Amino acid sequence: MIHKDPEEEQQKYVEKQIREAREGEYPEHKEISAAENGSMVNDMEDLRQLGEDMEDMATGSEDRKRGLQSDPEQ
């Protein structure tokens, strides 16, 4: 399998997200007063979207196989 460099992959990912947002793939933003501060998701719609986003992400071992390094420990 041929891999793109990390910057190119990131650019393609961002372009995909922008395209999908324009096509109505993502839910509308909530008003700040309706959002729950400190929570990753505010409702089931957010939870579904987070799950889809996480499915698209590579695992740490997949990234290492491609020569990428994790961020330093916090």
C-alpha positions as CSV (number, residue, x, y, z in Angstrom):
1,M,0.0,0.0,0.0
2,I,1.3,3.5,-0.9
3,H,1.2,6.0,1.9
4,K,1.1,9.8,1.5
5,D,3.2,12.0,3.7
6,P,1.5,13.0,6.9
7,E,0.8,16.6,5.8
8,E,-0.8,15.4,2.6
9,E,-3.0,13.0,4.5
10,Q,-4.0,15.7,7.0
11,Q,-4.9,18.0,4.2
12,K,-7.1,15.4,2.5
13,Y,-8.8,14.6,5.8
14,V,-9.6,18.3,6.4
15,E,-10.9,18.7,2.8
16,K,-13.1,15.6,3.3
17,Q,-14.6,17.1,6.5
18,I,-15.2,20.4,4.8
19,R,-16.9,18.8,1.8
20,E,-19.1,16.6,4.1
21,A,-20.0,19.6,6.2
22,R,-21.1,21.5,3.1
23,E,-23.2,18.5,2.0
24,G,-25.0,18.4,5.4
25,E,-23.2,15.4,6.8
26,Y,-22.5,17.0,10.1
27,P,-25.2,18.4,12.5
28,E,-25.6,22.1,13.0
29,H,-23.7,23.7,15.8
30,K,-25.6,24.2,19.1
31,E,-26.0,27.5,20.8
32,I,-23.3,27.9,23.5
33,S,-26.1,28.1,26.2
34,A,-27.3,24.6,25.1
35,A,-23.9,22.9,25.0
36,E,-22.8,21.0,28.1
37,N,-19.4,22.4,29.1
38,G,-16.8,19.7,29.8
39,S,-18.5,16.9,27.8
40,M,-17.3,15.3,24.6
41,V,-20.9,15.0,23.4
42,N,-24.2,16.7,24.2
43,D,-26.7,14.3,22.7
44,M,-27.0,11.1,20.7
45,E,-26.4,12.9,17.4
46,D,-23.0,14.2,18.7
47,L,-22.2,10.7,20.0
48,R,-22.9,9.1,16.6
49,Q,-20.7,11.7,14.8
50,L,-17.9,11.2,17.3
51,G,-18.1,7.4,16.8
52,E,-17.9,7.9,13.0
53,D,-14.9,10.3,13.4
54,M,-13.1,7.8,15.7
55,E,-13.7,4.9,13.3
56,D,-11.8,6.9,10.6
57,M,-8.8,7.5,12.8
58,A,-5.7,5.2,12.7
59,T,-4.6,3.4,15.8
60,G,-1.2,4.2,17.4
61,S,0.3,0.9,16.1
62,E,-1.0,1.7,12.6
63,D,0.6,5.1,12.8
64,R,3.9,3.6,14.0
65,K,3.9,1.2,11.0
66,R,3.6,4.3,8.7
67,G,6.6,6.0,10.5
68,L,4.6,8.5,12.5
69,Q,5.3,9.3,16.1
70,S,2.8,10.0,18.9
71,D,2.8,13.3,20.6
72,P,5.0,13.4,23.8
73,E,3.2,12.3,26.9
74,Q,1.3,15.1,28.6
